[in-house]
Amino acid sequence: MDENELRRKSEKYAESSGFKINPDKKVVDGILKGLLINKENKGEIYCPCRRVTGNKEEDKKIICPCIFNKQEIKEKGRCHCGLFVK
């Protein structure tokens, strides 16, 4: 997976979930790079704003898009890392 593919996947997820990708391109570029680094180093696209414990079952919930994003967007207008916004 490359950055463009991940961007398209994220945009599609956002659209289908009723929110959008952060309009700040620099923020999005940094987050996508962090996701790809985690994929390379840890084998999954773990959210760069979450702590990977090493417990694969526990860490499933922090694979982007993590299970927390919808609640965070509802409460704060964006997910913790800022990739997805209202």
N, CA, C and O atoms as a DFTB+ gen file, in Angstrom:
344 C
 N C O
     1  1       0.856      -1.182       0.000
     2  2       0.000       0.000       0.000
     3  2       0.893       1.234       0.000
     4  3       1.858       1.316       0.760
     5  1       0.562       2.185      -0.855
     6  2       1.312       3.432      -0.879
     7  2       0.437       4.566      -0.341
     8  3      -0.727       4.360       0.002
     9  1       1.016       5.762      -0.274
    10  2       0.303       6.900       0.318
    11  2      -0.959       7.259      -0.461
    12  3      -1.978       7.596       0.142
    13  1      -0.907       7.191      -1.786
    14  2      -2.085       7.527      -2.596
    15  2      -3.213       6.527      -2.381
    16  3      -4.380       6.909      -2.283
    17  1      -2.865       5.257      -2.309
    18  2      -3.873       4.225      -2.070
    19  2      -4.499       4.391      -0.689
    20  3      -5.712       4.264      -0.525
    21  1      -3.659       4.677       0.300
    22  2      -4.162       4.887       1.659
    23  2      -5.051       6.132       1.722
    24  3      -6.066       6.140       2.418
    25  1      -4.670       7.169       1.003
    26  2      -5.482       8.400       0.960
    27  2      -6.863       8.099       0.361
    28  3      -7.884       8.521       0.905
    29  1      -6.887       7.374      -0.749
    30  2      -8.164       7.022      -1.383
    31  2      -9.022       6.166      -0.457
    32  3     -10.230       6.378      -0.348
    33  1      -8.396       5.206       0.202
    34  2      -9.118       4.347       1.147
    35  2      -9.707       5.178       2.289
    36  3     -10.853       4.968       2.687
    37  1      -8.936       6.103       2.805
    38  2      -9.391       6.960       3.903
    39  2     -10.523       7.872       3.456
    40  3     -11.497       8.061       4.185
    41  1     -10.398       8.438       2.259
    42  2     -11.456       9.303       1.724
    43  2     -12.749       8.528       1.529
    44  3     -13.830       9.027       1.840
    45  1     -12.639       7.316       1.019
    46  2     -13.822       6.476       0.806
    47  2     -14.478       6.137       2.149
    48  3     -15.701       6.191       2.274
    49  1     -13.675       5.791       3.137
    50  2     -14.206       5.491       4.467
    51  2     -14.917       6.721       5.038
    52  3     -16.032       6.616       5.550
    53  1     -14.271       7.880       4.948
    54  2     -14.861       9.104       5.484
    55  2     -16.207       9.393       4.830
    56  3     -17.193       9.677       5.509
    57  1     -16.233       9.316       3.509
    58  2     -17.471       9.598       2.780
    59  2     -18.591       8.635       3.185
    60  3     -19.730       9.053       3.394
    61  1     -18.263       7.356       3.292
    62  2     -19.293       6.369       3.643
    63  2     -19.739       6.493       5.095
    64  3     -20.800       5.988       5.464
    65  1     -18.926       7.171       5.930
    66  2     -19.251       7.327       7.343
    67  2     -19.884       8.673       7.674
    68  3     -20.267       8.913       8.819
    69  1     -19.998       9.551       6.684
    70  2     -20.658      10.833       6.913
    71  2     -19.760      11.939       7.416
    72  3     -20.252      12.942       7.933
    73  1     -18.460      11.785       7.278
    74  2     -17.558      12.876       7.612
    75  2     -16.520      13.001       6.508
    76  3     -16.682      12.387       5.453
    77  1     -15.456      13.778       6.716
    78  2     -14.496      14.006       5.649
    79  2     -13.064      13.948       6.159
    80  3     -12.800      13.861       7.358
    81  1     -12.171      13.999       5.214
    82  2     -10.745      14.050       5.529
    83  2     -10.415      15.488       5.915
    84  3     -10.977      16.431       5.358
    85  1      -9.520      15.647       6.852
    86  2      -9.072      16.967       7.279
    87  2      -8.649      17.788       6.055
    88  3      -7.889      17.287       5.226
    89  1      -9.112      19.017       5.920
    90  2      -8.740      19.835       4.761
    91  2      -7.288      20.323       4.797
    92  3      -6.781      20.826       3.794
    93  1      -6.621      20.181       5.937
    94  2      -5.218      20.607       6.051
    95  2      -4.309      19.524       5.466
    96  3      -4.048      18.510       6.114
    97  1      -3.836      19.740       4.251
    98  2      -3.041      18.749       3.529
    99  2      -1.779      18.341       4.293
   100  3      -1.404      17.169       4.283
   101  1      -1.118      19.303       4.958
   102  2       0.110      18.983       5.704
   103  2      -0.185      18.018       6.850
   104  3       0.585      17.089       7.096
   105  1      -1.286      18.235       7.541
   106  2      -1.678      17.344       8.635
   107  2      -1.956      15.949       8.087
   108  3      -1.469      14.955       8.626
   109  1      -2.729      15.879       7.030
   110  2      -3.086      14.590       6.429
   111  2      -1.840      13.871       5.934
   112  3      -1.690      12.671       6.164
   113  1      -0.945      14.581       5.258
   114  2       0.290      13.961       4.765
   115  2       1.092      13.352       5.915
   116  3       1.609      12.242       5.788
   117  1       1.198      14.063       7.025
   118  2       1.938      13.556       8.186
   119  2       1.287      12.316       8.785
   120  3       1.973      11.361       9.152
   121  1      -0.029      12.335       8.883
   122  2      -0.753      11.192       9.443
   123  2      -0.598       9.974       8.535
   124  3      -0.333       8.871       9.012
   125  1      -0.760      10.172       7.239
   126  2      -0.627       9.058       6.300
   127  2       0.781       8.468       6.348
   128  3       0.945       7.249       6.287
   129  1       1.784       9.314       6.456
   130  2       3.162       8.820       6.567
   131  2       3.325       8.004       7.846
   132  3       3.965       6.952       7.836
   133  1       2.749       8.484       8.943
   134  2       2.807       7.741      10.205
   135  2       2.119       6.391      10.111
   136  3       2.613       5.396      10.642
   137  1       0.985       6.359       9.437
   138  2       0.270       5.091       9.237
   139  2       1.114       4.110       8.433
   140  3       1.180       2.925       8.760
   141  1       1.755       4.605       7.385
   142  2       2.574       3.734       6.546
   143  2       3.838       3.264       7.264
   144  3       4.297       2.143       7.047
   145  1       4.395       4.114       8.111
   146  2       5.547       3.702       8.925
   147  2       5.133       2.588       9.878
   148  3       5.856       1.606      10.044
   149  1       3.966       2.744      10.504
   150  2       3.471       1.686      11.389
   151  2       3.229       0.395      10.614
   152  3       3.513      -0.691      11.119
   153  1       2.712       0.502       9.406
   154  2       2.494      -0.688       8.573
   155  2       3.824      -1.386       8.303
   156  3       3.931      -2.609       8.404
   157  1       4.826      -0.597       7.961
   158  2       6.149      -1.155       7.667
   159  2       6.809      -1.757       8.909
   160  3       7.373      -2.849       8.850
   161  1       6.737      -1.050      10.015
   162  2       7.440      -1.479      11.232
   163  2       6.672      -2.482      12.081
   164  3       7.275      -3.325      12.744
   165  1       5.330      -2.394      12.065
   166  2       4.534      -3.201      12.979
   167  2       3.558      -4.131      12.277
   168  3       2.885      -4.932      12.925
   169  1       3.476      -4.028      10.943
   170  2       2.653      -4.950      10.177
   171  2       1.205      -4.544       9.988
   172  3       0.471      -5.224       9.272
   173  1       0.773      -3.462      10.605
   174  2      -0.605      -2.971      10.475
   175  2      -0.580      -1.454      10.394
   176  3       0.398      -0.821      10.791
   177  1      -1.655      -0.873       9.881
   178  2      -1.741       0.590       9.819
   179  2      -2.353       1.117      11.122
   180  3      -3.444       1.686      11.140
   181  1      -1.613       0.907      12.195
   182  2      -2.058       1.388      13.504
   183  2      -2.086       2.908      13.507
   184  3      -1.191       3.558      12.965
   185  1      -3.126       3.470      14.124
   186  2      -3.226       4.917      14.250
   187  2      -1.946       5.447      14.906
   188  3      -1.522       4.933      15.941
   189  1      -1.337       6.464      14.310
   190  2      -0.092       6.979      14.874
   191  2      -0.284       7.690      16.216
   192  3       0.694       7.965      16.911
   193  1      -1.518       7.985      16.582
   194  2      -1.792       8.680      17.839
   195  2      -2.133       7.710      18.975
   196  3      -2.485       8.139      20.075
   197  1      -2.031       6.428      18.713
   198  2      -2.378       5.418      19.716
   199  2      -1.144       4.596      20.077
   200  3      -0.218       4.469      19.276
   201  1      -1.139       4.052      21.264
   202  2      -0.022       3.223      21.722
   203  2      -0.265       1.774      21.334
   204  3      -1.288       1.188      21.689
   205  1       0.677       1.205      20.606
   206  2       0.613      -0.199      20.224
   207  2       1.170      -1.008      21.395
   208  3       2.295      -0.782      21.843
   209  1       0.358      -1.961      21.886
   210  2       0.759      -2.722      23.067
   211  2       1.565      -3.969      22.730
   212  3       2.310      -4.479      23.566
   213  1       1.414      -4.454      21.505
   214  2       2.052      -5.714      21.142
   215  2       1.094      -6.887      21.258
   216  3       1.388      -7.979      20.773
   217  1      -0.049      -6.672      21.898
   218  2      -1.085      -7.693      22.000
   219  2      -1.972      -7.539      20.766
   220  3      -2.782      -6.615      20.687
   221  1      -1.815      -8.447      19.806
   222  2      -2.515      -8.310      18.518
   223  2      -4.024      -8.181      18.682
   224  3      -4.654      -7.387      17.983
   225  1      -4.608      -8.942      19.586
   226  2      -6.060      -8.876      19.789
   227  2      -6.466      -7.501      20.326
   228  3      -7.425      -6.902      19.840
   229  1      -5.748      -7.012      21.312
   230  2      -6.028      -5.702      21.896
   231  2      -5.774      -4.578      20.890
   232  3      -6.519      -3.599      20.843
   233  1      -4.725      -4.726      20.093
   234  2      -4.338      -3.676      19.149
   235  2      -5.222      -3.612      17.908
   236  3      -5.131      -2.648      17.147
   237  1      -6.069      -4.606      17.685
   238  2      -6.973      -4.567      16.523
   239  2      -7.825      -3.309      16.528
   240  3      -8.143      -2.768      15.469
   241  1      -8.195      -2.843      17.705
   242  2      -9.089      -1.691      17.787
   243  2      -8.418      -0.362      17.425
   244  3      -9.097       0.655      17.279
   245  1      -7.087      -0.366      17.279
   246  2      -6.399       0.878      16.921
   247  2      -5.856       0.860      15.490
   248  3      -5.039       1.702      15.120
   249  1      -6.313      -0.102      14.694
   250  2      -5.978      -0.094      13.276
   251  2      -6.862       0.966      12.621
   252  3      -8.078       0.968      12.809
   253  1      -6.260       1.848      11.868
   254  2      -6.989       2.952      11.249
   255  2      -7.944       2.443      10.176
   256  3      -7.537       1.638       9.338
   257  1      -9.181       2.878      10.173
   258  2      -9.809       3.786      11.121
   259  2     -10.120       3.057      12.430
   260  3     -10.789       2.024      12.435
   261  1      -9.632       3.603      13.519
   262  2      -9.786       2.950      14.820
   263  2     -11.242       3.010      15.306
   264  3     -12.053       3.784      14.797
   265  1     -11.540       2.184      16.286
   266  2     -12.921       2.115      16.774
   267  2     -13.356       3.375      17.525
   268  3     -14.543       3.563      17.788
   269  1     -12.412       4.224      17.863
   270  2     -12.724       5.417      18.646
   271  2     -13.136       6.609      17.785
   272  3     -13.709       7.569      18.299
   273  1     -12.849       6.560      16.469
   274  2     -12.978       7.776      15.656
   275  2     -14.386       8.345      15.606
   276  3     -14.543       9.563      15.689
   277  1     -15.401       7.530      15.476
   278  2     -16.765       8.076      15.346
   279  2     -17.191       8.823      16.610
   280  3     -17.799       9.890      16.525
   281  1     -16.880       8.275      17.759
   282  2     -17.228       8.943      19.015
   283  2     -16.437      10.241      19.178
   284  3     -16.986      11.257      19.601
   285  1     -15.148      10.203      18.841
   286  2     -14.322      11.409      18.955
   287  2     -14.809      12.501      18.003
   288  3     -14.851      13.674      18.372
   289  1     -15.175      12.120      16.788
   290  2     -15.678      13.099      15.831
   291  2     -16.991      13.696      16.327
   292  3     -17.220      14.900      16.211
   293  1     -17.838      12.852      16.875
   294  2     -19.119      13.327      17.418
   295  2     -18.890      14.319      18.559
   296  3     -19.560      15.349      18.631
   297  1     -17.952      14.011      19.443
   298  2     -17.720      14.849      20.626
   299  2     -16.841      16.065      20.353
   300  3     -17.108      17.152      20.868
   301  1     -15.784      15.888      19.539
   302  2     -14.786      16.942      19.372
   303  2     -14.728      17.542      17.969
   304  3     -14.052      18.547      17.749
   305  1     -15.432      16.930      17.026
   306  2     -15.392      17.430      15.657
   307  2     -14.285      16.832      14.813
   308  3     -14.184      17.119      13.620
   309  1     -13.453      15.999      15.427
   310  2     -12.370      15.320      14.709
   311  2     -11.914      14.117      15.515
   312  3     -12.134      14.042      16.724
   313  1     -11.272      13.172      14.825
   314  2     -10.702      12.043      15.554
   315  2      -9.429      12.520      16.247
   316  3      -8.952      13.622      15.976
   317  1      -8.887      11.715      17.123
   318  2      -7.747      12.124      17.945
   319  2      -6.569      12.621      17.117
   320  3      -5.983      13.653      17.442
   321  1      -6.214      11.909      16.058
   322  2      -5.047      12.315      15.249
   323  2      -5.386      13.456      14.289
   324  3      -4.494      14.171      13.831
   325  1      -6.669      13.623      13.987
   326  2      -7.089      14.706      13.097
   327  2      -7.242      14.316      11.650
   328  3      -7.450      15.190      10.808
   329  1      -7.149      13.031      11.319
   330  2      -7.319      12.610       9.938
   331  2      -8.751      12.814       9.471
   332  3      -8.983      13.282       8.357
   333  1      -9.714      12.464      10.320
   334  2     -11.123      12.570       9.961
   335  2     -11.774      13.703      10.760
   336  3     -11.525      13.859      11.955
   337  1     -12.611      14.490      10.077
   338  2     -13.286      15.630      10.704
   339  2     -14.759      15.649      10.295
   340  3     -15.167      14.977       9.348
   341  1     -15.558      16.448      11.045
   342  2     -16.989      16.613      10.707
   343  2     -17.147      17.264       9.366
   344  3     -18.272      17.483       8.915
